[in-house]
Amino acid sequence: MIKLKEREVVIVGGGLTAGLVSRRLVPAGRDVLVLERGPERAGGAAEELPTQRDDLRWGTHRGLTQRENVETITLRHKPNEQSLPMRRLTSFLPGYGVGGAISHWNGQTWRFQTTDYVLRSHLESRYGKASVAALSVQDWGLKYEDLEPYYTLFENLFGISGEAGNVKGVKRPEGNPFEPYRSEPYPLPPLEATEVGLMFRAAAAKLGYHPFAMPAANASRAYKNPDGMQLGACQYCGHCERFLCEANAKSSSMNLLLPLVRGKPNFEMRANAEVLRLQYDKAAKRVTGVIYADARTGEEYEQPASTVVLGAYVFTNTRLLLLSGIGRPYDPATGQGVVGKNYCYQTTSAVQVFFEDKYLNPFMGAGALARLSQLSTNTVAK
């Protein structure tokens, strides 16, 4: 094993978290090293333009996501079952390569509700303590008010397209009437509705519901963010999920965050670096570095660090903590422990419909135009 020179900050994973942390630390003069297990796509989307709409490469073979034949995830439904490998990931898709999973996301950009941060207290007050006695749900320890400025910052950095429904307590009928208060509107207007979206909007309104445009990290028009990073306008090509964006309209760490720090003397992106475990000083109760392998040669390296940031997907972060003996693993039988507890993922549903007299052209659209309801608007009851 080769021992390397100590670095000030080492970030595990080269995706969104690495981009956001580096954006703050590198300009402040901190020495930052990012370890990404996947490859470096030097030219980003521009390099892949000749094959950007190759559905077999990106959609079917999922060229931007974790490869199950190299590193799979195991699953069991009960503690006494034998864990079996998941040979096909169909929901969560951890990223693979510099840029991370946000390179292939659709762009849905929701804010949590105020009650989400105090969910256990909220449910107990509404339904009684007995209703949640068997659940592991907890309050966060912070509130929406604490994070609202950071929501706003993110939306401005990522050029979110949308229609606000509650700006500084003033309700706007064209936006989401149930969203928590916002200090600012979205920086860009909402994306254009598709024919299906217009039909859905009319039908929902007729039934007494309130349709509104989904907030999207797909730029509805050209946009320059506060850091001077440029986005192009969405061209509604339909290639968002699992694809890079040829129009440079889909916000990601590759086009908005990492360009700010690349080339700086105190920043390094080290691709093909698979972190195997953390070095943990139990007596001092601190992480002192990481052990990683070069994915191309198999050579192992010891990388000391003053600070280690776990910025990979939650499964990888949890695995590293467990392998390194950090924290108490969650035991579902006793409810004790926190490492690996309360993993949560989104759920969606859809219906298929047919209109004989309509030309809907469903191949046209954007990632955050056709999700949740599979239509361009989301509906909530009055």
N, C-alpha and C positions, 0 to 999 in steps of 0.2 A: 504494500500500500504506500502511496506517495503522499507525504504531508505537504500541504501548500501553505503559503503565507496567510496570516490571519487577515480577514476583512472585517470592516465595521458592521455592515448589515448584509446578511445573506437572505434572499427571498426564494422560497421553494415554489416553483411554478411561474411560468412566464406569461400569464394571462392578464385579466382585468385588475386583480389585486396588485400584481407586480407593477402594472402601469400607474395605478392611482398612488401607491406608496412611493414609487420612484419619482413621480411628478412633484411630490412634496419634499422628499429628502435630498434628491440630487441638486436642485437649485440652492438648497440650504447648505451645500458643501459636504454632505455626508457621502461616504464611500459605499456604493451599493453594487452588489453582485447578484444577478438573477440566474438561478439554475433551472433550466427547462429540459424535460426529458425528451421532448420531440425535436424535430429539425427546425432549422431557420429557413424561412422562405424569404430570401433576400429581397426580392422585388415585390413582395406582398401580392395584392390583387393584380397589379399591373403585370407581374411576371406570369400570372396564370390566365391572362385574358384570352389567349387562343383556345383554351379549353374550359373557360369559366362556366359555361353552360353544359358541360359534360355530365349528364345525369348519372351515368354509370360510375364515373370516377368519384364524384362528390356526393351525389344523392344516395346511390345504392351501396357503393363501397365505403362511403363516409370517410373521405380522405382527410378530413380535418378533425376526426375524433379518435378516441382511444381504440386500440385494436384488440379485440377479444382473443385473437389467436396468439397474442404475445402476453397480455396481462388481462385476465378476465376478472369478473366479480362473482363471488359465490352467493348462493341464496338458500335459505331454509325458512319455512313458514312457522315452525315450532322449535323450541330449544332442543328437544330430543331427536330432531330429524338430522340426517346427514346432510351437510352442505354440498350442494352441487353447483357446477359452473354455469353461468349464464352465457350461452353461446351466441346470443344475439341481443344487443341493447336496443330497445325500441322507445324508451322514454328519455331518461336522463342520458346525455351524451357528453361525457367528459372530453375536453379538448385535447388535441395532440399537436404540438408544435408551438413555436413562438406566436403569441397572440391569444392562445387559449380558446376556450369554448365560445367566448363572445365573438369570435370571428365567424361563427356559423349560426348565431342566434337570429331570431326573427325580428327582435327590436321592441317587444312589448315592455313598457316602462311604467309600471304602476307604483303608486305610493301605498303603503300600508295604512289602514284605518287607525284612528286614535285608540280604539279598543283593542287592537291587535297587540299592543305593547303591554297591556294590563289584562290579558285575556282571562287568566284564572280569576282575578278579582271581578272582572266584568261578568263572567258566567255565574260565579257564586252569587253575586248581587241580584242577577236577573232570574236564575233558576234554582238557587239554593245550593249550599255546599254539597249536599248529597249527590247532586247531578254530576259533579266532577270529581268525586272522591276517588274513583278508580282510574282517573286519567293522570297522565304525567305532565299535562300542560302547566306552564308557569308564567308568571309575570316576567318581563324582560329585565327590569331594574332601571330602565330609562323610559322616557315617554316620547310621544310624537314631537312635542315641542322642542325637545333636545336635538332632534334630527332634522327638523324642517329646514334649517339653513343649508344642510348638506344635501338634502333632496334638491333644493333650488340650485345649488352649485352644480350638482351632477347634471341636471336637466339643461343648464346653460352650457356646460362643457360638451355635452353629447347632442346638442341641438335637437331636443325632443319636439316633435310635432304633436299638437293637441289643442284642445279647447278647454280652458279652465272653467270650473263650475263654482269655485268659491275663492275669490281673491280678497284677502284681508277681511274676511267675513261678509263680503258682498257677493250674493248668489248671482250666477249667470245662467239663464235658462238654456243656452245652447251647450253647456258643459254638463259634467256629472254633478247632479244636485246633492249627492250624498258623500262627496269627497271631503276630507278634512280641509281646513283653511290653508291657503297658500299665501306666501308673501309676494309672489310674482306670478304673472301668467306664464304659459309655455313660451319659449323663445321663437317657435315657428308655428304657423297655423296648421290645422290638421291636414292629413293627406286627403286627396280627392276620393270621394266615395265611388265604388264600382256600381254597376247596374244592379247587382244583387244587394249591395248595401243600401241603395236608394229604395229598392222594393221593401227591404226589411225595415228601414226607417219609417216608411209610410205605414206599413202594417202595424208596427209596434206602437206608433203614435195613435193610430186609430183605436187600438185596444186599451189606451190609457197609460201606456208605458212611456218611459222617457229615454229614447235612444240618444247616444252621444258617441263622438269619435274616440276611438281608442288612442291613448298616448303612445307614440311610436318613435323609436330611435332610427327612423327612416326619414331623412330630411325632405320635407315637402317642397323646399326650394334651396338654392345654394345658400350656404351659411358659413360665417367665420366665427369661431368660438372665442371666448375671452383670452385664450392662450395664443390666438392667431392661427389656429389650425383650421383648414378649409374642408368643407363638405360640399359635394355636388348635389344636384337635385335628383330625387328618386325618379326613375324612368318606368316604374311599374312593370318590370320584366318578369316578376314572379320568382326569381331565383334568390331567395333570402335564406330560408332554413337549409342548413348544411352547405351553403355556398358562400364564397367571397363575393363582394359587391363590386361589379365592374364600373359602376357609376360613382363609386366613392361616396355613396349617399347613406350607407348603413354605418352607424357609429360603432367603433370598436377601439380596443387598446392599440391596434396596429396603425390606425390612421389618425388617432387623436392624442394618445398618451406617450407611447414609446418614441415617436419622432422627436419629442421635446428633449429627451435625455440621451438619445443615441449620439455617439461621437464625443460625449463629455469625458474628460479624463478620470472622473470619479464614478463612472458607470460602466458596467460590463454585463452583457447578455451572453451566457454560456449555454449554448444549445446542446442537445444530445447528452445531457447530464441527468441521469436517473438517480434521484436521492433514495438511498436504501434505508437509512435510519438516522436518528439524531444522536448526538453525543450529549449525554445528560449527566451532570454532576449532582448526584443525589444529596450529598452533604450540603452543597451550596444552593441546591434547588434551582439550578439554572442550566439552560442549554448552552453548550460551549462551541458547538459547530455541527457539521453534518458529514456523513459518509455518503459519497455518491460514486456511481460507476459510469464510465464513458460507454454510451449505448452502442458505439461502433466497435470498440476494441475489447470491452469488458474490464479494462483496467480500473481499479478502485482508487479513490482519492479521499483523503481526510482534509476537509475544508474548515479550519477554525473560524469562529465569528464571535464578535461581541454581542450581536443581536441576530436572532433567526426569526423570520416571519414565515408562517405557514400560509401560503397563498394558492395552494392547489385546490382541486375539487375536494369536497368534504370527505369522501371516502378515502382519498389519499392522505389527507391531513389526519384523519382518525387512525388509519393504519400506522402511520409514522409514530403517533403518540403511543399506541398500544405496543408496537415493537420496541420502543425506546423506554418503556416502563414509566411513562409520564402520566400522572393523574390516575384516578380510580376508574376502571372500566364499569360501564353501566350494567347492572344485573337486573333484568326484567322481573325476576322472581321476588327480589327484595325491594326494588326501586332505588337501591343505593348506587352511587357512582354517577359520573357525568360524561365520561369519554364514550362517545358513540350513542348518546341518548338523544331522542327526539329528532331523528332525521325526518325531514319533511320535504315532499315534492309536490309540484302542481298536479292537479287533475283536470282533465278536459273532457268534453263530450261533443258529439256532433250528430247531425241527421243528414240524410241524403234526400234531396227533393228534385223534382223534374217539372219544368214548365214547357209545355209543348209549343206555345206561341212566343217564346222569348229566346233571344240570343244573348247569353250571359257572359260568354268569353271568360270562363273561370281561370284560364291560364294567365290572365293579366291581373296584376295586383302587387302587393308588397307584403312583407312578413307580418306586420301588425295591422293588416287590413282584413285578414281572413283567419283569425284565431278565436278561441273561446267559443263563440257561437258559429264559427265558420263563416261569419259575415263581417262587414266592415264596421259594424257598430255593436256595442254591448248594451244590453237592456236591463234596467233595474225597475222594480215596482215602486209606485208612489207610496 
